[in-house]
Amino acid sequence: MLKDRMVRVKLKKHFHEQRPMNFVGKVTAFSDVYVVLEAKGLMLARQQPNGVQIDKVATPQVIPRENIDSIRVLPDNFDMNALKISTEGQQLVLVVDGKRDVFLGELGEG
């Protein structure tokens, strides 16, 4: 169903101090137990000027489905090598041209 689609996967936070983590990339495999992505990680971090630490290169990621908070399908032509982060009030969002922006987390969470 999601194979070969571009997505943003937001992981669950298991404790209050944990930094919000997201992955943006292409789904290469999908099952009842896991999702495999060729993706870049995005972690909220107060030390970064834009509030988000972004992986430089995409790597394979195997994510157990029980750790996934939400999956947002992105346009098929979404370029994960040109990620743009913006703020909307207290929220950090991933800018998606021509579509609704994607929530990453709250300012100050990282």
N, C-alpha and C positions, 0 to 999 in steps of 0.2 A: 504494500500500500504506500509506504513512504520511500521505498527504494528509489534511488537516483533523484531524489528531491533535495533542494536546498532547505535547511532548517536552522532554527535557533533552539537549542535544548537548554533549559534552565534546570539546574540541579537543586534538590532539596537541601535545606540547611538543617543539620542535625543538632546544633547547639547555637546559642545566641551569638557568640563571638566569631563564629565561622563566617568567612568572607563569601559573599554570593559568587557563584561560578556559573558561567554560561559557555556553550560551545556553538560555533557557527560553522556550518560546512555541509557537505553532501553525504547523504545516507548511502552506505554501500551494502548494508545488510540489516534486516529488521526481523525480530522474532518475538515470541511471548516473553522471553527472558532478558534480552539485551537489544541494544541498538549499536551498530557500528557506523562511525562517521570518519570521513577524511576532513578534519576540522581544525580550526584555531580556537584556543581557549581564551576567554575573556573573564578576568577576575577583577572585581571592584577593589581598588586600592587607593587610599587617601594620599599616598606619596606621589601618585602620578598626576601630572598637570590636568589631564582630562578626566581623572577619577577612575580610569580603567586601565589595567595592564593587559596588553594583547600579545599573544604568541606571534613571533615573527614568521614562522612557517607552519603550514598545515601538517598535522601528523594523524595517523590512525588512532582512533579512540574507541574503546569498547565500554559502553555505559550500561550497567544493569538497569532495567526498567524500574525497579523498585526505588532507585535513587533519583528518578526524573520527576521534577515538579510539573513542568509543562514543556510542550513542543509547539513551536510556531513555524508553520510552513512559510517559506520566503519565495519570492518569484524565482523561476528557473534561471533567469539571467543575472541573479544577484552575484556581485563580485566580492568574494570574501578577502581578496587581496587589497581592496580599497574600502576598508571599514571606516565609517564615520560615526562618531559618538557625539551626542548632543544632550542638553538638559532641558527638561520641561518641568519647571517649578523645582521640586526636590527630587525628581526622577531622572536617572540616566537612561537614555534610550539609544538604540541602534537605528540610524537613519536608513530608511528604505525608500528610494526614489519612486514617486508615483503611488506609494501605498502607505498604509498606516505604520508609524514607527513602532519598534519593538522594545518593550520594557526590559531593562537589564537589572535594575535595582535602585535603591534609594541612596541619595548622597549621604555620606557619613557612615554607611554600612561597612565599608571596607576598611 
